[in-house]
């Protein structure tokens, strides 16, 4: 049994039954595996749906798009992926590294389309052509998605002597990195001490931020993790008055985090991913669908949060920001016309 399988957007169970396929037809299933409830991932799947509809597909019969998530429990990914593979959907989708890894381990046959994961090295050749049953869009394969926010944080706080890092102890990708991980040399060259604190589950986030405050760090980098945890990280950072940066724009634009540097075109990226799903459904071999490496990075600075926690950021950093959120600016919903996720979030989701 899958842990959670819910309709996208606000469709009720009775509405889903009312729109069931005619007797005798079996819709082709596109099965998404994600970490947990997330507005960002919901919008992503709605964008996939919209892209497929534009390509001529109908969800009133030939196709069904399913949402399956691990309820923010990383231990569930492997059994969920195996259960999904056993049902043999037409296409499998993933937007996070842990889900991607679980699906790749669960099947070497069913087509998997990635929408952002960065752990695809072992299934691609030098020209990013698939060597296995995996293709799609990646946010970068060279580690820049992971490393660049630390560079920004060091530029934002040049006088910092102790930088905190918060990682998820339940995240296998985080736990592969020991101590300060790939940031060891960067912090050493900057003459900055690194302090890494782990948390377990959403309930453990507050205690991790308390520990960082107790150890008197000057600023914090949140390791890339489930988008479902962004809001809680932002709330706790504000509570303990610590400046922080995350890899996803919604940390600053939607949840009130101080800084974000990284993906801002998440929803448009998912629209690009719909093209891959379309081609797979039409029978095109995955070997003919090279992975697209996308790194649309943007720096967002929330000046309202800076004012609230009492920090002043260097003018040079503000000058290079792609978006400045002014004190008092309403960011929920974001103003139409802002790029990437924010622009899409201001629009009504598709059915």
Secondary structure, 3 states (H helix, E strand, C coil): CCCCEECCCCCCHHHHHHCCCCCCCCCEEEEEEECCCCHHHHHHHHHHHHHHHHCCCCCCCCEEEEEEECCCCCCHHHHHHHHHHHHCCCEEEECCHHHHHHHHHHCCCCCEEEEECCCCHHHECCCCCECCCEEEEECCCCCHHHHHHHHHHHHHCCCCCEEEEEEECCCHHHHCCCCCHHHHHHHHHHCCEEEEEEECCHHHHHHHHHHHHHCCCCEEEECCCCHHHHHHHHHHHHHCCCCEEEEECHHHHCCCCCEEEEECCHHHHHHHHHHHHHHHHCCCCHHHCCCEECCCEEEEEEHHHHHHHCCCCCHHHHHHCCEEECCCCCCCCCCCCCCHHHHHHCCCCCC
